[in-house]
Amino acid sequence: EMKMKSFFKKFLAVFGLVLGLVPFVGVSSARADERLFTYSYEAEVLQKGKWEFEQWFTQRYGKDGGTFARYDFREEIEYGLTHKLTTALYLNFKSKYASHVNGSDETEHEFEFDGFSSEWKYQILNPNKHFIGLLAYFETTYSGEEFELEEKIVLQKK
């Protein structure tokens, strides 16, 4: 229980730091884009010169016996380079708490920086102007231990 309190203190510190930096990035207004499907990709890009900040939070919990919780945090800043090309930088963090999982007497708790990601999206066909939208997606992630490459072709029909 004390370790869970420690986790929440660290989480609140990181969350407070991110929120505390918002006034210093020159935000003149805030708005939210319409995103029809949050767990799938769309063939949309940001307009040239526009940017957005987005936070991702993924929770996993539960194991046979004991207490287990894993949290992944991603802080994203995305920027429209041209009317067809968008790039983004992610800072990735992870936290894990495990106590007496699968009959073990051990308690484990960690909160750490988990690397960064660079995302690139190139819109080949705009779904608002064509029968379908077509987007090329490329993302690299480096965590210090692993290097990951992810490519996708995204189709969208409105």
N, C-alpha and C positions, 0 to 999 in steps of 0.2 A: 504493500500500500504506500509506503514511503517513496518507493522508486517511481510509482505512478505519479505521485505528487511532483517529484523531481522532473519527470517527463513533461508534465503540463506547465511547469514553470519555464522550462526551456522553450516549449512550443509558444507560450505567450510572449517570451522575450523576442523570438524570431519574428512572430507575427507583429508585435509592437514596433520592432525595428523597421519592417517593411512599410507599415502604415505611417510611421514617423518620417520616412523619407519622401512620401508622396508630395507634401507641400513644397519640397525643394526641387522637384523636377519640372517646374513651370507649367503645371496643369492650369489651363484657363477655363476648362469646362470638362465635365464628365458625362459620358453617355454609354449606352449599351447597344451593341449591334443585335439584330435579329439573327439568332442561330437556331435553325429549325431542328437539327439533330445534334445534341451535344456529344454523343459517343460515336459519331461517324464523321467522315470528312466531306466537305463540300468543295466545289470547284470555284470558290470565291477567293479574292485577294483584297488587301487593303488598297485604298486609293493612294496615289503617289503623295509622299510627304506626311501621311497620316500614321499614327502609331496607337497602340493599345497595350495595356497591362492586364495580364490574366493570371489568376492563381488556380492551380490544380491541387486537389487533395484526394488521395485514394486511401481507403481504410480496409485492412484485412484483419479479421480476428477469429478466434476460436480454434482449438485443437482438441484432440481426444485427451481429456484430463488436463488439469492445470489452467493457467491463464496465459493467453497469447494475444498480442496486438502488434500490428505492423502498420506504419503510416508512411506514405510517400508524399512529399511536397514538391511542387514545381512552380517556380516563379518565372513568368514569361513576359518578355518585352518584344513586341512585334512591330515592324516598320515597313511601310510601302515604299520600295525603292523606285519603281516605275508603275504604270497603270496595269502591268502584267506580272510584275515580280515583287514578292514579299519575302522578307527574311525575319527570323526571330532568334533570340538567345534565351535559353532556359538555364536557371540555376536549380539544381536538384538536391534535395535533402531526404534523408530517411531516418526513421525512428523504429526501434523494435523493443518490445518488452515481453519477456517469457519467464514464467515462474512455474516450476513443478510440472513442466510439459512432459507427457508420456512417462510419468513416474520418476522423473529426474528430481533431485534435491536442489538443483541449481536455479539461481535467478539471474537473468541476463537483461541488461538495459543499455541501449546505445542510442545516441542521437548524433548524426554526422552529416557532413557535406558529402554528397554522392556524385559530384562531377557537374558537367555542363553539357548542354546540347545546342546545336546550331541547326536551324530549320530553314529550308528554302522551298518556296512554292512558285511555280511558273504557270500562269494561266494561258493555255493554248486556245481554248474556245470559251467565251463568256456565256454562261447559261442564261443571262438576261437578253442576249442578242442572237443566240443560235438555238437550234433545236435541242442540243445537249451542251453541257459544260464539260470541258476536258482540262485537267490540271496535272502537271508533273510535280511530284513531291519527293523531297530528299532531306533526310535528317541524319546527322552524325551525333553520337554521344560518347563522351570520354569520362570515365570515372576514376582514373588512376590505375585501375586493375583491368578494365575492359575497354575496348573500342568497338562501337556498334555502328553499323550503317543500315539505314532503312530507306527503301525506295517504294513509291506507290504511283500508280496511275489512277486518278480519281475521275469518275464519270458522274455527272449530275443531270437529272431531268427535272425541270420545273413544271 
